[in-house]
Amino acid sequence: MKRYTIIAIITIGIILGFFTGIYLYRINKINNKQKEYIAEKVEDECTIIGELDEEELQNLISTNSNEEKTSPNCILTLKIYYEKCNHLIEKKENIKETEVNITEEELKQKFNEWELQKFTPTEIVLYKELNEFCNEHYLLKEDNGYISIFKLDENNNQTFLETTDISTEYLTEEDLERIQAGIIVYTKKELNKTIEDFE
C-alpha cells in the first residue's frame, strides 16, 4: 500500500512539474516578444527623427509644444512713460481681430518697439518710454460761477475745453477755495474722477 502511495505522489509531482515548466516557458516567451516590440518601436521612432532635416525637426518640435495663444477676449494694456512730464499713462483695449490666436513670439514681432511685460491668453501688457509730454494735463477752475476745464501744454499755457454744469455756489468753502486757486489733474481718468467728486 505504501508503495502505491509513493508512486502516486511521484507521478503527481512529475505531472505538476511538466505543467509548471510549460507555464513558465510561455510567460518567458510573451515577455521576450514585448521587449522585441518595444525595441522595434523605439528604433523606428529614432530612425524617423534621424531622417528629418533641420526645418522638419523644428516644425515637429513647434507642433508638439503647447504654446499659449491670445484669445478673442484678451485685454491689451498699453503703458507709456512720458519722460518730459514724468507721467505713466495706461490705456486698456480689446485686442484687434488680427491679434487673436497669435503666440508670444508673433506678438513681439508685431509690437517690436514695445517691451512685453506680460503675456497670457487673456491679458497682454506692453510698455515703452517716450521723450515727450503726455498731453493729458488739465486745469479745473471757476469760470462765471461754474467749474470749467482747461487743457495745459508743457509750458502751462491754458486752452479752454468746456464748462461743466457744476455751479460753484453749492460747493463747500474748502472746495470753493481749491477751485478758485485752480486744480491741476493728470489723465482723463483722473479728470473725470475729480469732476464726479464735485457733483
C-alpha positions as CSV (number, residue, x, y, z in Angstrom):
1,M,0.0,0.0,0.0
2,K,2.8,2.4,0.9
3,R,4.5,1.6,-2.4
4,Y,1.4,2.7,-4.4
5,T,1.1,5.9,-2.4
6,I,4.8,6.8,-3.1
7,I,4.3,6.0,-6.9
8,A,1.1,8.2,-7.0
9,I,2.9,11.1,-5.2
10,I,5.9,10.9,-7.7
11,T,3.5,10.7,-10.7
12,I,1.6,13.8,-9.5
13,G,4.9,15.6,-8.9
14,I,6.1,14.8,-12.4
15,I,2.8,16.0,-13.9
16,L,2.8,19.2,-11.9
17,G,6.5,19.8,-12.8
18,F,5.7,19.3,-16.5
19,F,2.8,21.8,-16.5
20,T,4.8,24.4,-14.4
21,G,7.6,24.2,-17.0
22,I,5.2,24.8,-19.9
23,Y,3.6,27.8,-18.0
24,L,7.0,29.4,-17.2
25,Y,8.1,28.8,-20.8
26,R,5.1,30.6,-22.2
27,I,5.4,33.6,-19.8
28,N,9.1,34.0,-20.8
29,K,8.2,33.9,-24.5
30,I,5.5,36.6,-24.1
31,N,7.9,38.9,-22.2
32,N,10.6,38.5,-24.9
33,K,8.0,39.4,-27.6
34,Q,7.0,42.5,-25.7
35,K,10.7,43.6,-25.3
36,E,11.3,43.0,-29.1
37,Y,8.2,45.1,-30.0
38,I,9.2,48.0,-27.7
39,A,12.8,47.9,-29.0
40,E,11.5,47.9,-32.6
41,K,9.2,50.8,-31.9
42,V,11.9,52.9,-30.3
43,E,14.3,52.1,-33.2
44,D,11.6,53.1,-35.7
45,E,11.0,56.4,-33.9
46,C,14.7,57.1,-33.7
47,T,15.1,56.3,-37.4
48,I,12.3,58.6,-38.4
49,I,13.7,61.5,-36.4
50,G,17.2,60.8,-37.6
51,E,16.0,61.1,-41.2
52,L,14.3,64.5,-40.7
53,D,16.2,67.6,-41.9
54,E,16.6,70.7,-39.6
55,E,13.5,72.5,-40.8
56,E,11.3,69.4,-40.5
57,L,12.7,68.8,-37.0
58,Q,11.9,72.4,-35.9
59,N,8.3,72.0,-37.3
60,L,7.9,68.8,-35.4
61,I,9.1,70.4,-32.1
62,S,6.9,73.5,-32.6
63,T,3.8,71.4,-33.4
64,N,4.3,69.3,-30.3
65,S,4.9,72.3,-28.0
66,N,1.8,73.8,-26.2
67,E,2.4,77.4,-26.9
68,E,-0.1,79.9,-25.4
69,K,-2.0,82.0,-27.9
70,T,-4.2,85.0,-27.4
71,S,-7.9,84.5,-27.1
72,P,-10.7,86.7,-28.6
73,N,-11.5,88.3,-25.2
74,C,-7.9,89.2,-24.5
75,I,-7.3,92.7,-23.0
76,L,-4.3,94.7,-24.2
77,T,-2.8,97.3,-21.8
78,L,-0.5,99.9,-23.3
79,K,1.8,101.6,-20.8
80,I,3.6,104.7,-22.0
81,Y,6.1,106.6,-19.8
82,Y,6.5,110.3,-20.8
83,E,9.9,111.5,-19.8
84,K,9.2,115.2,-20.2
85,C,6.5,115.2,-17.6
86,N,7.4,112.0,-15.7
87,H,3.9,110.5,-16.2
88,L,2.9,107.0,-16.9
89,I,-0.3,106.7,-19.0
90,E,-2.1,103.4,-19.2
91,K,-4.7,102.5,-21.8
92,K,-6.7,99.3,-21.9
93,E,-8.4,98.0,-25.0
94,N,-9.6,94.8,-26.6
95,I,-7.2,93.2,-29.0
96,K,-7.9,93.5,-32.7
97,E,-9.1,90.7,-34.9
98,T,-5.6,90.4,-36.4
99,E,-4.1,89.9,-32.9
100,V,-6.3,86.9,-32.0
101,N,-4.7,83.4,-31.8
102,I,-1.1,84.6,-32.0
103,T,1.8,83.4,-29.9
104,E,4.1,85.4,-27.7
105,E,6.9,85.4,-30.3
106,E,4.5,86.6,-33.0
107,L,3.3,89.4,-30.7
108,K,6.8,90.5,-30.1
109,Q,7.5,90.8,-33.8
110,K,4.2,92.8,-34.3
111,F,5.0,95.2,-31.4
112,N,8.8,95.3,-31.8
113,E,9.0,98.8,-30.5
114,W,7.4,97.8,-27.2
115,E,8.7,95.9,-24.2
116,L,6.4,92.9,-23.4
117,Q,5.8,92.9,-19.7
118,K,3.0,90.2,-19.5
119,F,1.6,87.6,-21.9
120,T,-1.3,85.3,-21.2
121,P,-4.2,84.2,-23.4
122,T,-6.4,86.8,-21.7
123,E,-4.0,89.7,-20.9
124,I,-1.1,91.4,-22.6
125,V,0.8,94.3,-21.1
126,L,3.2,96.4,-23.3
127,Y,5.4,99.2,-22.2
128,K,7.5,101.9,-23.8
129,E,9.2,105.2,-22.9
130,L,8.9,108.4,-25.0
131,N,10.8,111.6,-24.7
132,E,7.6,113.6,-25.0
133,F,4.9,115.5,-23.0
134,C,1.9,113.3,-22.2
135,N,-0.6,115.9,-23.3
136,E,-3.1,114.9,-20.6
137,H,-2.7,117.8,-18.2
138,Y,-5.9,119.5,-17.2
139,L,-6.8,122.5,-15.0
140,L,-10.2,122.8,-13.2
141,K,-11.1,126.4,-12.2
142,E,-14.0,128.7,-11.6
143,D,-15.4,130.5,-14.7
144,N,-18.5,132.6,-14.5
145,G,-19.8,130.7,-11.4
146,Y,-19.2,127.2,-12.9
147,I,-16.4,124.8,-12.9
148,S,-14.6,124.9,-16.3
149,I,-12.0,122.6,-17.8
150,F,-8.8,123.8,-19.4
151,K,-6.0,121.9,-21.1
152,L,-2.4,122.6,-20.2
153,D,0.5,122.3,-22.6
154,E,4.1,121.6,-21.5
155,N,4.6,125.4,-20.8
156,N,1.4,125.5,-18.7
157,N,-0.4,127.6,-21.4
158,Q,-4.2,127.1,-20.9
159,T,-6.7,126.1,-23.7
160,F,-10.4,126.2,-22.8
161,L,-12.1,122.9,-23.3
162,E,-15.6,123.1,-21.8
163,T,-17.7,124.4,-18.9
164,T,-19.4,121.9,-16.7
165,D,-22.9,122.2,-15.3
166,I,-21.4,122.2,-11.7
167,S,-22.2,125.6,-10.1
168,T,-19.6,126.9,-7.6
169,E,-22.3,128.4,-5.3
170,Y,-23.2,124.9,-3.9
171,L,-19.6,124.0,-3.2
172,T,-18.2,123.8,0.4
173,E,-15.9,126.6,1.4
174,E,-12.9,124.4,1.2
175,D,-13.8,123.1,-2.3
176,L,-14.5,126.7,-3.5
177,E,-11.1,127.8,-2.3
178,R,-9.5,124.9,-4.2
179,I,-11.4,125.7,-7.4
180,Q,-10.6,129.4,-7.2
181,A,-6.9,128.5,-6.8
182,G,-7.2,126.0,-9.7
183,I,-6.9,122.2,-9.5
184,I,-4.4,120.5,-11.8
185,V,-5.1,116.9,-12.7
186,Y,-3.4,114.4,-15.0
187,T,-5.0,111.9,-17.3
188,K,-8.7,111.8,-18.5
189,K,-9.5,109.2,-15.9
190,E,-8.3,111.4,-13.0
191,L,-10.1,114.4,-14.6
192,N,-13.4,112.5,-14.7
193,K,-13.0,111.2,-11.2
194,T,-12.3,114.8,-9.8
195,I,-15.4,116.2,-11.6
196,E,-17.5,113.4,-10.2
197,D,-16.3,114.3,-6.7
198,F,-17.8,117.8,-7.1
199,E,-21.1,116.6,-8.5
